[in-house]
């Protein structure tokens, strides 16, 4: 056995090579004894040379095998006569099982089948993706209790003429005022030049006798008092903002008119806000 260590940079501590001599069917061609003489003896002319005839019977009878490696053995073979090729007949279509028949005769049917499978898979995938996206978007929508509070129905016959009623809508006060004819005429005659936030009375109501407003002062968010103030509409006692019967700011620090929500009249006696 011959061991050899070679300097190879960072691999110096772990890089080694070994050569093992294993007995085989070959006969030695040259004697392995060391030569003690300083000079080699002259070549004998009558000594046979290494030819095919002289090596007859000394060549290996089996396939060549080599084993080499650093961490583990590996083998190299030049003949693979014992490898069994797997049979894939169970996975092939009947039209292409024969190795003597051309597969071009059935290419149309096989192509049609592939197109149908691809189309059905694409439609099913798109439908599943649509359902997943719809469910994901629906999780971000408002819940049923929130949607129930988004609208409020008010029976108008319960509010007498000249009175104002407050309701809770989306966590804010909602003012519904049944105005008299005198209030309607008075608010219609107001000049827009006198207003801080110019807006005509008819632009703020759908029916002149009903004024529907959000009862939040536009100054600092206080709740005004109905039927009070210098103009007979709404008055915020916190900082002295005065609104008329149409909810328009007439005096005080508030910069804008009272907000008008979206509402509709499905009947003469019912209003839906929201």
C-alpha positions as CSV (number, residue, x, y, z in Angstrom):
1,X,0.0,0.0,0.0
2,X,1.3,3.4,-1.0
3,X,0.1,6.6,0.7
4,X,0.8,10.1,-0.6
5,X,0.1,13.5,1.0
6,X,0.3,16.6,-1.3
7,X,0.3,20.2,-0.4
8,X,-2.9,21.9,-1.8
9,X,-3.5,25.2,-0.1
10,X,-6.3,25.1,2.5
11,X,-7.0,21.4,1.8
12,X,-3.5,20.3,3.0
13,X,-4.6,18.9,6.4
14,X,-7.3,16.6,4.8
15,X,-6.2,15.8,1.3
16,X,-4.6,12.3,1.0
17,X,-4.4,9.8,-1.8
18,X,-4.0,6.0,-1.4
19,X,-3.2,3.3,-3.9
20,X,-4.1,-0.3,-3.0
21,X,-2.5,-3.2,-4.9
22,X,-5.0,-6.1,-5.2
23,X,-4.2,-9.5,-6.6
24,X,-5.8,-10.2,-9.9
25,X,-5.5,-12.6,-12.9
26,X,-2.7,-10.7,-14.5
27,X,0.8,-12.0,-14.4
28,X,3.6,-9.6,-13.5
29,X,5.3,-8.2,-16.6
30,X,8.3,-6.7,-14.8
31,X,9.8,-7.9,-11.6
32,X,9.0,-5.7,-8.6
33,X,12.3,-6.3,-6.8
34,X,14.4,-3.1,-6.5
35,X,17.5,-2.8,-8.7
36,X,20.7,-2.6,-6.6
37,X,23.0,-1.9,-9.4
38,X,23.9,1.6,-10.2
39,X,23.5,1.0,-13.9
40,X,20.8,-1.0,-15.6
41,X,22.0,-4.0,-17.6
42,X,21.9,-3.7,-21.3
43,X,18.8,-4.8,-23.1
44,X,19.1,-8.4,-24.5
45,X,18.3,-8.5,-28.1
46,X,17.0,-12.1,-27.9
47,X,14.6,-11.2,-25.1
48,X,11.0,-11.1,-26.4
49,X,9.3,-7.7,-26.7
50,X,5.9,-6.9,-25.3
51,X,3.7,-7.8,-28.3
52,X,0.2,-9.3,-28.7
53,X,1.8,-12.7,-29.1
54,X,3.9,-12.4,-26.0
55,X,1.0,-11.2,-23.9
56,X,-1.3,-14.0,-25.1
57,X,-3.1,-15.5,-22.1
58,X,-2.0,-12.7,-19.8
59,X,-4.8,-10.1,-20.7
60,X,-7.7,-9.7,-18.2
61,X,-10.7,-12.0,-18.8
62,X,-13.3,-9.8,-17.3
63,X,-14.5,-6.2,-17.7
64,X,-12.3,-3.3,-16.6
65,X,-13.2,-2.0,-13.1
66,X,-11.7,1.0,-11.4
67,X,-12.3,2.2,-7.8
68,X,-11.2,5.6,-6.7
69,X,-12.3,8.3,-4.3
70,X,-11.4,10.7,-1.4
71,X,-14.3,10.1,1.0
72,X,-16.0,7.1,-0.6
73,X,-15.6,4.5,-3.4
74,X,-17.0,5.0,-6.8
75,X,-17.0,2.6,-9.8
76,X,-16.7,3.0,-13.5
77,X,-18.0,0.3,-15.9
78,X,-17.7,0.2,-19.7
79,X,-20.5,-2.3,-20.2
80,X,-24.1,-2.2,-18.9
81,X,-25.5,-5.5,-20.0
82,X,-27.3,-6.2,-16.8
83,X,-29.4,-3.0,-16.6
84,X,-33.2,-3.5,-16.9
85,X,-35.1,-0.8,-18.8
86,X,-38.4,0.0,-17.0
87,X,-41.7,-0.6,-18.8
88,X,-44.0,2.4,-19.1
89,X,-46.7,0.7,-21.0
90,X,-49.2,1.2,-18.2
91,X,-48.8,5.0,-18.5
92,X,-49.0,5.3,-22.3
93,X,-52.1,5.7,-24.4
94,X,-53.3,2.7,-26.4
95,X,-52.7,4.6,-29.6
96,X,-49.0,4.8,-29.1
97,X,-48.2,1.4,-27.6
98,X,-47.1,-0.1,-30.8
99,X,-43.5,0.6,-31.8
100,X,-44.2,-0.2,-35.4
101,X,-47.2,2.0,-35.9
102,X,-46.8,5.8,-36.5
103,X,-48.3,8.0,-33.8
104,X,-49.3,10.7,-36.3
105,X,-52.5,8.8,-37.1
106,X,-53.9,9.6,-33.6
107,X,-52.4,13.0,-33.1
108,X,-55.7,14.9,-33.6
109,X,-57.6,12.9,-31.0
110,X,-54.8,13.1,-28.5
111,X,-54.4,16.8,-29.0
112,X,-58.2,17.4,-28.6
113,X,-58.1,15.5,-25.3
114,X,-55.2,17.6,-24.1
115,X,-57.1,20.8,-25.1
116,X,-60.3,19.7,-23.3
117,X,-58.4,18.8,-20.1
118,X,-56.5,22.1,-20.2
119,X,-59.7,24.1,-20.8
120,X,-61.7,22.4,-18.0
121,X,-58.8,22.9,-15.6
122,X,-58.5,26.6,-16.5
123,X,-62.2,27.2,-16.0
124,X,-62.2,25.3,-12.7
125,X,-59.2,27.3,-11.5
126,X,-60.7,30.6,-12.5
127,X,-64.0,29.8,-10.7
128,X,-62.1,28.7,-7.5
129,X,-60.0,31.9,-7.7
130,X,-63.1,34.0,-8.1
131,X,-64.7,32.4,-5.0
132,X,-61.5,32.9,-3.0
133,X,-61.2,36.6,-3.9
134,X,-64.9,37.2,-3.2
135,X,-64.7,35.6,0.2
136,X,-61.6,37.6,1.0
137,X,-63.2,40.9,0.0
138,X,-66.4,40.1,1.9
139,X,-64.4,39.7,5.1
140,X,-63.5,43.3,4.8
141,X,-67.1,44.6,4.3
142,X,-69.3,45.8,7.1
143,X,-71.0,43.3,9.3
144,X,-74.8,42.9,9.5
145,X,-75.3,45.0,12.6
146,X,-73.3,47.8,11.1
147,X,-75.3,47.7,7.9
148,X,-78.5,47.7,10.0
149,X,-77.4,51.0,11.6
150,X,-76.5,52.6,8.3
151,X,-80.1,53.6,7.6
152,X,-82.9,54.9,9.7
153,X,-86.6,55.1,8.9
154,X,-88.6,58.0,10.4
155,X,-92.4,58.3,10.5
156,X,-93.1,61.9,9.7
157,X,-96.6,61.9,11.1
158,X,-95.2,61.7,14.6
159,X,-93.5,65.1,14.2
160,X,-96.0,68.0,14.6
161,X,-95.6,71.2,12.6
162,X,-93.1,73.7,14.1
163,X,-91.3,71.1,16.1
164,X,-87.9,69.4,15.9
165,X,-87.1,65.8,16.8
166,X,-83.6,64.3,17.4
167,X,-82.7,60.8,16.5
168,X,-79.5,58.8,16.8
169,X,-78.0,57.8,13.4
170,X,-74.6,56.2,13.0
171,X,-73.6,57.5,16.4
172,X,-74.5,61.1,15.6
173,X,-77.6,63.2,16.4
174,X,-80.0,63.6,13.5
175,X,-82.4,66.6,13.5
176,X,-85.7,66.3,11.6
177,X,-87.6,69.6,11.6
178,X,-91.2,70.1,10.5
179,X,-91.1,73.7,9.4
180,X,-94.0,76.1,9.2
181,X,-94.9,78.1,6.2
182,X,-93.6,81.2,7.9
183,X,-90.2,79.6,8.4
184,X,-90.2,78.5,4.8
185,X,-90.9,82.0,3.5
186,X,-88.4,83.5,5.9
187,X,-85.5,81.3,4.9
188,X,-86.3,81.6,1.1
189,X,-85.9,85.4,1.3
190,X,-82.4,85.4,2.8
191,X,-79.8,86.9,0.5
192,X,-76.8,84.7,-0.3
193,X,-74.5,87.7,0.3
194,X,-75.4,87.7,4.0
195,X,-74.2,84.1,4.5
196,X,-70.8,83.0,5.5
197,X,-71.3,79.7,3.7
198,X,-73.6,80.7,0.8
199,X,-76.3,78.1,0.0
200,X,-79.9,78.6,-0.9
201,X,-82.6,77.1,1.2
202,X,-84.1,75.1,-1.7
203,X,-80.6,73.5,-2.3
204,X,-80.7,72.1,1.2
205,X,-84.2,70.5,1.3
206,X,-86.1,68.1,-1.0
207,X,-89.5,69.1,0.5
208,X,-89.7,72.7,1.9
209,X,-91.6,71.7,5.0
210,X,-88.9,69.2,6.1
211,X,-85.4,70.1,7.0
212,X,-83.2,67.1,7.8
213,X,-79.7,67.9,9.3
214,X,-76.9,66.3,11.2
215,X,-76.8,67.9,14.6
216,X,-73.1,68.4,14.9
217,X,-71.7,72.0,15.1
218,X,-69.1,72.6,12.4
219,X,-66.9,74.5,14.8
220,X,-65.8,72.0,17.4
221,X,-68.4,69.2,17.0
222,X,-70.8,70.2,19.8
223,X,-74.5,69.4,19.6
224,X,-76.6,72.6,19.0
225,X,-80.0,73.3,20.7
226,X,-83.0,73.3,18.5
227,X,-85.5,76.2,18.3
228,X,-83.0,78.6,19.9
229,X,-80.6,81.4,18.9
230,X,-81.0,84.8,17.3
231,X,-82.5,83.3,14.1
232,X,-84.9,80.8,15.6
233,X,-83.1,77.7,14.2
234,X,-80.3,76.1,16.2
235,X,-77.9,77.5,18.8
236,X,-74.6,76.0,20.0
237,X,-74.0,77.3,23.6
238,X,-70.4,76.2,23.7
239,X,-69.0,79.0,21.6
240,X,-72.1,80.9,20.5
241,X,-72.8,79.7,16.9
242,X,-76.2,80.6,15.6
243,X,-77.9,78.7,12.8
244,X,-81.2,79.5,11.0
245,X,-84.1,77.1,10.4
246,X,-82.4,75.8,7.3
247,X,-79.2,74.9,9.3
248,X,-77.1,77.7,7.7
249,X,-74.5,79.5,9.9
250,X,-75.5,83.1,10.5
251,X,-73.4,84.2,13.5
252,X,-70.6,82.8,15.6
253,X,-67.3,81.0,15.0
254,X,-68.6,78.1,13.0
255,X,-67.2,78.2,9.5
256,X,-69.8,76.0,7.6
257,X,-73.5,75.2,7.5
258,X,-74.9,72.1,9.3
259,X,-74.4,69.0,7.1
260,X,-77.3,67.6,5.2
261,X,-77.3,63.8,4.9
262,X,-78.6,61.7,2.0
263,X,-82.3,60.9,2.4
264,X,-85.3,60.0,0.4
265,X,-89.1,59.9,0.7
266,X,-90.5,56.5,-0.3
267,X,-93.9,57.7,0.8
268,X,-95.6,60.9,2.0
269,X,-95.4,59.7,5.6
270,X,-92.0,58.1,5.6
271,X,-88.4,59.2,5.2
272,X,-85.3,57.0,5.0
273,X,-81.9,58.5,5.9
274,X,-78.8,56.9,4.7
